[in-house]
Amino acid sequence: MLETFLSIVTFLVYLLEAIGIIVIFGGFITAFVVYLSQFSVMTTHEAYIAFRRRSVRGLILGLEFLVAADIIKTITVDYSLHSVLMLGMIIVLRTFLVFALHLEVDGHLPWQKRRKADDQEAV
């Protein structure tokens, strides 16, 4: 019974990891296709900024799946001090990365209000 549970959880963890990788890869491919299609309506710089925003959003979403898989794996399959410490390091690095990427994409941290220039740019 325990082996069946562990094999199912392991399969689900691999599935979540695969979804995370597909989301990251798909985000970059989608951003690149949109980037190429926007040359006729945007300047090169505007298209590049839009590409970065789209690709970073895909990266952030993919990281959510990967972290979820790591949490599930640590709690159910590989529950040891080493795996818990590794999970803690992954979460700290992921949090830093998401804040850095959010700052890169939106120009402000999540808890900060948007600047007036950002509001005018969004319109």
PyMOL commands that set and color helices and strands:
alter all, ss='L'
color gray80, all
select helices_A, chain A and resi 2-37+44-77+81-106+116-122
alter helices_A, ss='H'
color red, helices_A
deselect
rebuild
show_as cartoon
